[in-house]
Amino acid sequence: MLKKYIKKGFIPLLAVAFSGNAFAHCDTLDGPVLNDARIALEKKDITPVLKWVKDAHQENEITHAFNGALKVRTKGEDVQEMADRYFFETLVRVHRAGEGAPYTGLKPAGNVEPAIAAADKALETGSVDALAKKVAQAVETAIKKRFEETKEKDAHKEEGVKEGRDYVEAYVRYVHFVEGIHNMAAGSGGHDHGSKKSHDNH
């Protein structure tokens, strides 16, 4: 979901600016994945959903589920609902597996994280200015907060072991946060805080 932006680190940056966790809404009933799934079933054409899977193996699994749903969904409203649900669940499960995320079931409509909703709205309106401004302001606030916390601990770090450890903890949080934001903004990703390089540096 929004893979291009996630790879560039844009979605993790949004998590700073909005409440809640910035997880994509590929598993919501009104998300873009299942909207495409409904179009595919209506048109009896699997093409709209194939962009949500990564390789031929996943495509085969989705095609099998799609064809099975088409065969039985004309046998009554209840059967159609069950067939559609089966296809939806298969599609989301396979899509999330391709993204390295676990499948935890379909989420109700409207269950979209604020960050993702804001990113989608920017795409819909064709302007990212308001979103970029909000994210920039939130990042600035977050950096200043960690800076002030670290500066305060720095003033007392030589008073004792506990004070020294409190400083180190604040310092590591501060520099890792700045490093992560910088890496994400630069497009190098922001999920390597636990890497050997990070540990070696600190």
C-alpha positions in Angstrom: 0.0 0.0 0.0 1.4 3.4 -1.0 4.6 1.3 -1.6 6.4 4.1 -3.4 6.0 6.5 -0.5 6.8 3.9 2.2 10.1 3.0 0.4 11.0 6.7 0.4 10.3 7.0 4.1 7.4 9.4 3.6 4.9 7.3 5.6 7.2 6.9 8.6 7.6 10.7 8.6 3.8 11.1 8.7 3.7 9.1 11.9 5.4 12.0 13.6 2.7 14.4 12.5 -0.4 12.5 13.3 -1.8 10.5 16.1 -2.0 6.7 15.8 0.2 4.3 14.0 1.0 5.0 10.4 0.0 1.6 8.9 -1.3 1.4 5.4 -5.1 0.7 4.9 -4.7 -2.1 2.5 -6.8 -4.3 4.9 -9.8 -1.9 5.3 -13.0 -2.6 3.5 -13.0 0.8 1.9 -9.3 0.9 1.1 -7.9 1.0 -2.4 -7.0 -2.7 -2.5 -10.6 -3.9 -1.9 -12.1 -1.1 -4.0 -10.1 -2.5 -6.9 -11.2 -6.0 -5.9 -14.9 -5.0 -6.2 -14.3 -3.5 -9.6 -12.5 -6.7 -10.7 -15.4 -8.9 -9.5 -18.0 -6.6 -11.1 -16.2 -6.6 -14.5 -15.2 -10.2 -14.2 -11.6 -9.1 -15.0 -8.8 -9.7 -12.5 -6.5 -7.0 -14.1 -7.3 -4.2 -11.6 -6.0 -6.2 -8.6 -2.8 -7.6 -10.1 -0.9 -4.5 -9.3 -1.3 -5.3 -5.6 0.8 -8.5 -5.9 4.5 -8.8 -6.6 5.2 -12.0 -8.6 3.8 -14.8 -10.7 3.4 -17.1 -7.7 1.2 -14.6 -5.9 -0.6 -13.8 -9.1 -1.5 -17.4 -9.5 -2.9 -17.6 -6.0 -5.0 -14.5 -6.5 -6.2 -15.7 -9.9 -7.3 -19.1 -8.4 -9.3 -17.3 -5.6 -10.8 -14.9 -8.1 -12.0 -17.6 -10.5 -13.4 -19.6 -7.6 -15.3 -16.5 -6.4 -16.7 -15.8 -9.8 -18.0 -19.4 -10.1 -20.1 -19.3 -7.0 -21.1 -15.7 -6.4 -24.0 -15.9 -8.8 -25.8 -18.5 -6.6 -27.5 -16.1 -4.3 -26.8 -13.1 -2.2 -25.5 -15.0 0.8 -23.2 -17.1 -1.3 -22.0 -14.0 -3.2 -21.1 -12.3 0.1 -19.2 -15.4 1.2 -17.4 -15.7 -2.1 -16.5 -12.0 -2.2 -15.2 -12.2 1.4 -13.0 -15.1 0.6 -11.5 -13.3 -2.4 -11.0 -10.1 -0.4 -9.3 -12.0 2.4 -7.0 -13.9 0.0 -6.1 -10.7 -1.8 -5.2 -8.8 1.3 -3.4 -11.7 2.9 -1.2 -12.2 -0.2 -0.7 -8.4 -0.7 0.4 -8.0 2.9 2.7 -11.0 2.7 4.4 -9.3 -0.2 4.9 -6.2 1.9 6.4 -8.3 4.7 3.4 -7.6 7.0 1.2 -10.1 8.8 -2.5 -10.6 7.9 -4.7 -9.7 10.9 -8.1 -9.8 9.2 -10.1 -7.3 7.3 -10.8 -4.0 9.1 -14.1 -2.1 9.0 -14.6 0.8 6.6 -13.4 4.1 8.0 -10.6 2.4 10.0 -7.9 4.4 8.3 -5.0 5.9 10.2 -4.9 9.7 10.0 -1.5 9.8 8.4 -2.6 7.5 5.6 -5.8 9.4 5.1 -3.8 12.7 4.8 -1.4 11.2 2.3 -4.3 9.9 0.2 -6.1 13.3 0.4 -3.0 15.0 -0.9 -2.9 12.7 -3.9 -6.7 13.2 -4.5 -6.4 17.0 -4.4 -3.2 17.0 -6.4 -1.4 19.2 -3.8 1.0 18.1 -1.0 1.7 21.6 0.3 -0.5 21.4 3.4 0.6 17.9 4.3 4.3 18.7 3.8 3.9 21.8 6.0 2.2 19.9 8.8 4.8 17.1 8.7 7.6 19.6 8.8 6.2 21.4 11.7 5.6 18.2 13.6 9.2 17.0 12.9 10.6 20.4 14.1 8.6 20.2 17.3 9.7 16.6 17.9 13.4 17.3 17.3 13.3 20.4 19.6 11.6 18.3 22.4 14.3 15.6 22.3 17.0 18.3 22.0 15.8 20.1 25.2 15.5 16.8 27.1 19.0 15.8 26.2 20.4 19.3 27.0 18.8 19.2 30.4 20.3 15.7 31.1 23.6 16.9 29.9 23.8 19.5 32.6 23.7 16.8 35.3 25.5 13.9 33.7 28.6 14.1 35.9 26.6 14.2 39.1 26.4 10.4 39.4 26.0 7.1 37.6 22.2 7.4 37.4 22.4 10.9 36.0 25.0 9.8 33.5 22.9 6.9 32.3 19.8 9.2 32.1 21.9 11.5 29.8 23.0 8.6 27.6 19.5 7.3 27.3 18.2 10.8 26.3 21.2 11.3 23.9 20.6 8.0 22.1 16.9 8.7 21.7 17.8 12.2 20.3 20.5 11.2 17.8 18.6 8.1 16.6 15.5 10.1 16.0 17.4 12.8 14.1 19.3 10.0 12.2 16.1 8.2 11.3 14.3 11.4 10.1 17.4 12.4 8.0 17.7 8.9 6.5 14.0 8.8 5.6 14.0 12.2 4.1 17.1 11.3 2.1 15.5 8.2 0.8 17.8 5.7 2.5 15.1 4.3 4.8 14.6 4.7 8.5 14.4 1.2 9.9 18.1 0.6 10.5 18.4 2.0 14.0 19.2 -1.4 15.3 21.8 -2.1 12.7 25.5 -2.8 13.4 26.4 0.7 12.3 24.1 2.3 14.8 25.3 0.1 17.6 28.9 0.8 16.7 28.3 4.5 16.7 26.7 4.5 20.1 
